[in-house]
Amino acid sequence: MCYYNNYIYFDSAPLVTLLRDKFSFQLNNDPTISTTKSGTIIDAIFTRYIDNVQSQMYVSYFSYHIPIITTIPIEQNDNKTLE
């Protein structure tokens, strides 16, 4: 059985390891928290070279899927002149 998009199974570990080792992708969400009502984990947020990314669950009342929202804080620039 192939669980390529269900990150709760150890079958997905080689993919996560490959993405980390070869491409410097880091898994940004917790792979042990289910993202569907049936207990599967079909979402994986990978980042590279970004340290301040935050991923968290988003409440959806109309789906069996529990979406993940990812935010990246942006610094405000008070300098309004263009150079």
C-alpha angles and dihedrals in degrees: 000000000000120000097178094148100033105085095188090078123079089232088080093055094088090055093049090047092049093050091048098045102038103031104022091239114157123204104240102189130059109266092202096063114087118237096193133055089242092062101255127131108221098156125082123173113201123188135183129199093351116110103177100057115126124195123191141161118276122209114242118180096187105052141060085224120085105215124215121225120206122202132191116194112230120207115233116236111212092191104101097181120099119221 
